Amino acid sequence: MVITANVTVTRDGHRWPTETITNDIASETVAGAGCDLHQRIATALEDGLRDALEVDAGDWVDIEIAACPENPDLVGKALTWIV
């Protein structure tokens, strides 16, 4: 499942410019029981975001799904990941 997300990092009270990240997430990563879909997506995106944005412990990462052709219901959904 390809997800495009608008991502903004806040570090030490400073909000960095929003970046658009596209990540291909294995469908089995976001399928199945357990935590909710948003949590599974955030978990799957973490490695890509760490590399792309060089996030550090304590950073707040706001993620808004901008596109997801395989699951258009996700578009507009937002979540925050605290590193």
N, CA, C and O atoms as a GROMACS GRO file, in nm:
protein
  332
    1MET      N    1   0.086  -0.116   0.000
    1MET     CA    2   0.000   0.000   0.000
    1MET      C    3   0.091   0.123   0.000
    1MET      O    4   0.173   0.140   0.090
    2VAL      N    5   0.076   0.207  -0.099
    2VAL     CA    6   0.156   0.330  -0.108
    2VAL      C    7   0.080   0.442  -0.037
    2VAL      O    8  -0.036   0.469  -0.067
    3ILE      N    9   0.149   0.505   0.057
    3ILE     CA   10   0.090   0.616   0.133
    3ILE      C   11   0.175   0.740   0.113
    3ILE      O   12   0.297   0.736   0.130
    4THR      N   13   0.110   0.849   0.078
    4THR     CA   14   0.177   0.979   0.074
    4THR      C   15   0.125   1.058   0.191
    4THR      O   16   0.004   1.070   0.212
    5ALA      N   17   0.218   1.114   0.268
    5ALA     CA   18   0.179   1.187   0.388
    5ALA      C   19   0.251   1.321   0.395
    5ALA      O   20   0.366   1.334   0.355
    6ASN      N   21   0.179   1.420   0.447
    6ASN     CA   22   0.240   1.548   0.478
    6ASN      C   23   0.287   1.539   0.622
    6ASN      O   24   0.208   1.510   0.712
    7VAL      N   25   0.416   1.563   0.644
    7VAL     CA   26   0.477   1.539   0.774
    7VAL      C   27   0.544   1.666   0.824
    7VAL      O   28   0.620   1.730   0.751
    8THR      N   29   0.515   1.701   0.949
    8THR     CA   30   0.576   1.818   1.011
    8THR      C   31   0.639   1.776   1.143
    8THR      O   32   0.575   1.711   1.226
    9VAL      N   33   0.765   1.813   1.162
    9VAL     CA   34   0.837   1.779   1.285
    9VAL      C   35   0.845   1.903   1.373
    9VAL      O   36   0.876   2.013   1.326
   10THR      N   37   0.818   1.885   1.502
   10THR     CA   38   0.837   1.991   1.601
   10THR      C   39   0.948   1.945   1.695
   10THR      O   40   0.939   1.840   1.758
   11ARG      N   41   1.053   2.028   1.704
   11ARG     CA   42   1.168   1.996   1.790
   11ARG      C   43   1.199   2.117   1.876
   11ARG      O   44   1.219   2.228   1.826
   12ASP      N   45   1.203   2.095   2.006
   12ASP     CA   46   1.236   2.203   2.101
   12ASP      C   47   1.149   2.326   2.079
   12ASP      O   48   1.197   2.439   2.086
   13GLY      N   49   1.021   2.304   2.051
   13GLY     CA   50   0.927   2.414   2.033
   13GLY      C   51   0.930   2.478   1.896
   13GLY      O   52   0.849   2.567   1.868
   14HIS      N   53   1.021   2.436   1.810
   14HIS     CA   54   1.031   2.492   1.674
   14HIS      C   55   0.966   2.396   1.576
   14HIS      O   56   1.002   2.279   1.569
   15ARG      N   57   0.870   2.447   1.500
   15ARG     CA   58   0.799   2.366   1.401
   15ARG      C   59   0.870   2.380   1.266
   15ARG      O   60   0.879   2.491   1.212
   16TRP      N   61   0.921   2.271   1.214
   16TRP     CA   62   0.993   2.270   1.087
   16TRP      C   63   0.894   2.272   0.971
   16TRP      O   64   0.778   2.238   0.989
   17PRO      N   65   0.939   2.311   0.852
   17PRO     CA   66   0.850   2.311   0.735
   17PRO      C   67   0.794   2.171   0.706
   17PRO      O   68   0.861   2.070   0.729
   18THR      N   69   0.673   2.168   0.657
   18THR     CA   70   0.608   2.042   0.623
   18THR      C   71   0.675   1.980   0.500
   18THR      O   72   0.705   2.049   0.403
   19GLU      N   73   0.698   1.850   0.508
   19GLU     CA   74   0.755   1.776   0.396
   19GLU      C   75   0.656   1.669   0.354
   19GLU      O   76   0.579   1.618   0.436
   20THR      N   77   0.658   1.635   0.227
   20THR     CA   78   0.572   1.529   0.176
   20THR      C   79   0.657   1.404   0.157
   20THR      O   80   0.760   1.406   0.089
   21ILE      N   81   0.612   1.296   0.219
   21ILE     CA   82   0.685   1.169   0.216
   21ILE      C   83   0.594   1.064   0.154
   21ILE      O   84   0.476   1.055   0.188
   22THR      N   85   0.649   0.984   0.064
   22THR     CA   86   0.574   0.871   0.008
   22THR      C   87   0.646   0.744   0.050
   22THR      O   88   0.768   0.732   0.035
   23ASN      N   89   0.571   0.650   0.103
   23ASN     CA   90   0.629   0.526   0.152
   23ASN      C   91   0.541   0.409   0.108
   23ASN      O   92   0.418   0.416   0.116
   24ASP      N   93   0.604   0.304   0.062
   24ASP     CA   94   0.533   0.182   0.023
   24ASP      C   95   0.535   0.088   0.143
   24ASP      O   96   0.640   0.039   0.182
   25ILE      N   97   0.419   0.064   0.199
   25ILE     CA   98   0.406  -0.019   0.318
   25ILE      C   99   0.347  -0.152   0.277
   25ILE      O  100   0.246  -0.158   0.206
   26ALA      N  101   0.409  -0.259   0.322
   26ALA     CA  102   0.357  -0.392   0.291
   26ALA      C  103   0.215  -0.404   0.346
   26ALA      O  104   0.189  -0.370   0.461
   27SER      N  105   0.124  -0.452   0.264
   27SER     CA  106  -0.016  -0.463   0.304
   27SER      C  107  -0.034  -0.544   0.431
   27SER      O  108  -0.122  -0.515   0.513
   28GLU      N  109   0.049  -0.649   0.448
   28GLU     CA  110   0.035  -0.731   0.568
   28GLU      C  111   0.073  -0.655   0.695
   28GLU      O  112   0.032  -0.692   0.805
   29THR      N  113   0.151  -0.548   0.681
   29THR     CA  114   0.189  -0.466   0.796
   29THR      C  115   0.068  -0.394   0.854
   29THR      O  116   0.058  -0.379   0.975
   30VAL      N  117  -0.022  -0.349   0.769
   30VAL     CA  118  -0.137  -0.272   0.817
   30VAL      C  119  -0.264  -0.357   0.826
   30VAL      O  120  -0.370  -0.306   0.861
   31ALA      N  121  -0.253  -0.484   0.794
   31ALA     CA  122  -0.370  -0.573   0.805
   31ALA      C  123  -0.364  -0.648   0.937
   31ALA      O  124  -0.259  -0.656   1.001
   32GLY      N  125  -0.474  -0.702   0.975
   32GLY     CA  126  -0.475  -0.789   1.092
   32GLY      C  127  -0.533  -0.725   1.215
   32GLY      O  128  -0.575  -0.609   1.215
   33ALA      N  129  -0.535  -0.804   1.320
   33ALA     CA  130  -0.594  -0.760   1.446
   33ALA      C  131  -0.492  -0.685   1.529
   33ALA      O  132  -0.376  -0.669   1.490
   34GLY      N  133  -0.536  -0.639   1.644
   34GLY     CA  134  -0.446  -0.568   1.733
   34GLY      C  135  -0.481  -0.421   1.737
   34GLY      O  136  -0.598  -0.384   1.736
   35CYS      N  137  -0.378  -0.338   1.742
   35CYS     CA  138  -0.402  -0.194   1.753
   35CYS      C  139  -0.473  -0.141   1.629
   35CYS      O  140  -0.484  -0.210   1.528
   36ASP      N  141  -0.520  -0.019   1.637
   36ASP     CA  142  -0.600   0.036   1.528
   36ASP      C  143  -0.516   0.065   1.404
   36ASP      O  144  -0.393   0.064   1.410
   37LEU      N  145  -0.582   0.090   1.294
   37LEU     CA  146  -0.516   0.111   1.166
   37LEU      C  147  -0.418   0.227   1.171
   37LEU      O  148  -0.308   0.216   1.116
   38HIS      N  149  -0.455   0.337   1.236
   38HIS     CA  150  -0.364   0.452   1.244
   38HIS      C  151  -0.233   0.413   1.311
   38HIS      O  152  -0.126   0.452   1.265
   39GLN      N  153  -0.242   0.338   1.419
   39GLN     CA  154  -0.120   0.296   1.490
   39GLN      C  155  -0.034   0.205   1.403
   39GLN      O  156   0.088   0.218   1.403
   40ARG      N  157  -0.096   0.114   1.330
   40ARG     CA  158  -0.020   0.025   1.242
   40ARG      C  159   0.049   0.103   1.131
   40ARG      O  160   0.163   0.073   1.096
   41ILE      N  161  -0.019   0.204   1.077
   41ILE     CA  162   0.042   0.287   0.972
   41ILE      C  163   0.159   0.366   1.030
   41ILE      O  164   0.266   0.371   0.970
   42ALA      N  165   0.139   0.428   1.146
   42ALA     CA  166   0.246   0.505   1.209
   42ALA      C  167   0.368   0.417   1.234
   42ALA      O  168   0.482   0.458   1.209
   43THR      N  169   0.344   0.297   1.284
   43THR     CA  170   0.454   0.205   1.312
   43THR      C  171   0.527   0.169   1.183
   43THR      O  172   0.650   0.163   1.180
   44ALA      N  173   0.452   0.144   1.078
   44ALA     CA  174   0.512   0.107   0.950
   44ALA      C  175   0.590   0.223   0.889
   44ALA      O  176   0.690   0.200   0.820
   45LEU      N  177   0.547   0.346   0.913
   45LEU     CA  178   0.614   0.463   0.857
   45LEU      C  179   0.737   0.506   0.937
   45LEU      O  180   0.820   0.581   0.885
   46GLU      N  181   0.750   0.462   1.060
   46GLU     CA  182   0.856   0.512   1.147
   46GLU      C  183   0.995   0.504   1.086
   46GLU      O  184   1.068   0.603   1.088
   47ASP      N  185   1.033   0.389   1.033
   47ASP     CA  186   1.168   0.375   0.979
   47ASP      C  187   1.192   0.472   0.864
   47ASP      O  188   1.297   0.536   0.858
   48GLY      N  189   1.096   0.482   0.774
   48GLY     CA  190   1.111   0.574   0.662
   48GLY      C  191   1.120   0.718   0.708
   48GLY      O  192   1.199   0.796   0.654
   49LEU      N  193   1.041   0.754   0.809
   49LEU     CA  194   1.044   0.891   0.860
   49LEU      C  195   1.175   0.919   0.932
   49LEU      O  196   1.230   1.029   0.921
   50ARG      N  197   1.225   0.822   1.006
   50ARG     CA  198   1.354   0.841   1.076
   50ARG      C  199   1.463   0.873   0.975
   50ARG      O  200   1.544   0.963   0.998
   51ASP      N  201   1.465   0.800   0.864
   51ASP     CA  202   1.568   0.821   0.762
   51ASP      C  203   1.547   0.951   0.686
   51ASP      O  204   1.641   1.027   0.666
   52ALA      N  205   1.425   0.976   0.645
   52ALA     CA  206   1.396   1.093   0.560
   52ALA      C  207   1.407   1.224   0.636
   52ALA      O  208   1.452   1.324   0.580
   53LEU      N  209   1.367   1.225   0.762
   53LEU     CA  210   1.359   1.351   0.836
   53LEU      C  211   1.463   1.363   0.947
   53LEU      O  212   1.472   1.468   1.011
   54GLU      N  213   1.540   1.258   0.970
   54GLU     CA  214   1.641   1.259   1.076
   54GLU      C  215   1.581   1.304   1.209
   54GLU      O  216   1.631   1.396   1.273
   55VAL      N  217   1.473   1.238   1.250
   55VAL     CA  218   1.407   1.272   1.375
   55VAL      C  219   1.486   1.219   1.494
   55VAL      O  220   1.557   1.119   1.483
   56ASP      N  221   1.473   1.287   1.606
   56ASP     CA  222   1.543   1.251   1.729
   56ASP      C  223   1.443   1.223   1.840
   56ASP      O  224   1.325   1.260   1.830
   57ALA      N  225   1.490   1.159   1.944
   57ALA     CA  226   1.406   1.134   2.061
   57ALA      C  227   1.350   1.265   2.113
   57ALA      O  228   1.422   1.364   2.126
   58GLY      N  229   1.221   1.265   2.143
   58GLY     CA  230   1.155   1.385   2.194
   58GLY      C  231   1.087   1.469   2.087
   58GLY      O  232   1.009   1.558   2.119
   59ASP      N  233   1.115   1.441   1.960
   59ASP     CA  234   1.049   1.514   1.851
   59ASP      C  235   0.903   1.471   1.842
   59ASP      O  236   0.868   1.356   1.870
   60TRP      N  237   0.818   1.564   1.802
   60TRP     CA  238   0.678   1.536   1.772
   60TRP      C  239   0.665   1.537   1.621
   60TRP      O  240   0.708   1.632   1.555
   61VAL      N  241   0.606   1.433   1.565
   61VAL     CA  242   0.590   1.422   1.421
   61VAL      C  243   0.440   1.416   1.390
   61VAL      O  244   0.373   1.318   1.424
   62ASP      N  245   0.390   1.522   1.326
   62ASP     CA  246   0.249   1.525   1.285
   62ASP      C  247   0.240   1.470   1.144
   62ASP      O  248   0.311   1.514   1.054
   63ILE      N  249   0.153   1.372   1.126
   63ILE     CA  250   0.138   1.302   0.999
   63ILE      C  251  -0.006   1.316   0.951
   63ILE      O  252  -0.099   1.283   1.024
   64GLU      N  253  -0.023   1.366   0.829
   64GLU     CA  254  -0.156   1.370   0.768
   64GLU      C  255  -0.149   1.295   0.636
   64GLU      O  256  -0.067   1.327   0.550
   65ILE      N  257  -0.234   1.195   0.621
   65ILE     CA  258  -0.236   1.115   0.499
   65ILE      C  259  -0.290   1.201   0.385
   65ILE      O  260  -0.402   1.251   0.392
   66ALA      N  261  -0.210   1.218   0.280
   66ALA     CA  262  -0.249   1.300   0.166
   66ALA      C  263  -0.301   1.217   0.049
   66ALA      O  264  -0.384   1.264  -0.028
   67ALA      N  265  -0.252   1.094   0.038
   67ALA     CA  266  -0.297   1.007  -0.071
   67ALA      C  267  -0.272   0.862  -0.033
   67ALA      O  268  -0.172   0.827   0.030
   68CYS      N  269  -0.367   0.778  -0.072
   68CYS     CA  270  -0.354   0.634  -0.052
   68CYS      C  271  -0.448   0.566  -0.151
   68CYS      O  272  -0.564   0.538  -0.118
   69PRO      N  273  -0.399   0.540  -0.273
   69PRO     CA  274  -0.486   0.486  -0.377
   69PRO      C  275  -0.556   0.355  -0.338
   69PRO      O  276  -0.669   0.331  -0.381
   70GLU      N  277  -0.491   0.272  -0.258
   70GLU     CA  278  -0.551   0.144  -0.220
   70GLU      C  279  -0.655   0.157  -0.110
   70GLU      O  280  -0.738   0.067  -0.092
   71ASN      N  281  -0.653   0.267  -0.038
   71ASN     CA  282  -0.748   0.287   0.072
   71ASN      C  283  -0.779   0.437   0.083
   71ASN      O  284  -0.731   0.503   0.175
   72PRO      N  285  -0.861   0.492  -0.009
   72PRO     CA  286  -0.888   0.635  -0.011
   72PRO      C  287  -0.956   0.688   0.114
   72PRO      O  288  -0.955   0.809   0.139
   73ASP      N  289  -1.015   0.600   0.195
   73ASP     CA  290  -1.077   0.645   0.320
   73ASP      C  291  -0.974   0.700   0.418
   73ASP      O  292  -1.010   0.771   0.512
   74LEU      N  293  -0.847   0.668   0.397
   74LEU     CA  294  -0.742   0.717   0.487
   74LEU      C  295  -0.705   0.864   0.461
   74LEU      O  296  -0.652   0.930   0.550
   75VAL      N  297  -0.734   0.913   0.341
   75VAL     CA  298  -0.696   1.050   0.306
   75VAL      C  299  -0.760   1.149   0.403
   75VAL      O  300  -0.880   1.145   0.429
   76GLY      N  301  -0.675   1.238   0.454
   76GLY     CA  302  -0.721   1.338   0.550
   76GLY      C  303  -0.706   1.295   0.695
   76GLY      O  304  -0.718   1.378   0.785
   77LYS      N  305  -0.680   1.167   0.719
   77LYS     CA  306  -0.661   1.119   0.856
   77LYS      C  307  -0.528   1.173   0.908
   77LYS      O  308  -0.430   1.183   0.834
   78ALA      N  309  -0.526   1.207   1.035
   78ALA     CA  310  -0.405   1.263   1.094
   78ALA      C  311  -0.370   1.191   1.223
   78ALA      O  312  -0.458   1.142   1.294
   79LEU      N  313  -0.242   1.186   1.252
   79LEU     CA  314  -0.195   1.128   1.376
   79LEU      C  315  -0.065   1.195   1.416
   79LEU      O  316   0.002   1.259   1.334
   80THR      N  317  -0.029   1.182   1.542
   80THR     CA  318   0.096   1.237   1.592
   80THR      C  319   0.179   1.124   1.650
   80THR      O  320   0.130   1.040   1.725
   81TRP      N  321   0.307   1.123   1.612
   81TRP     CA  322   0.401   1.025   1.661
   81TRP      C  323   0.503   1.099   1.746
   81TRP      O  324   0.565   1.194   1.699
   82ILE      N  325   0.520   1.057   1.871
   82ILE     CA  326   0.621   1.116   1.958
   82ILE      C  327   0.739   1.020   1.960
   82ILE      O  328   0.729   0.907   2.006
   83VAL      N  329   0.851   1.068   1.909
   83VAL     CA  330   0.970   0.984   1.893
   83VAL      C  331   1.031   0.955   2.029
   83VAL      O  332   1.133   0.886   2.037
   0.00000   0.00000   0.00000
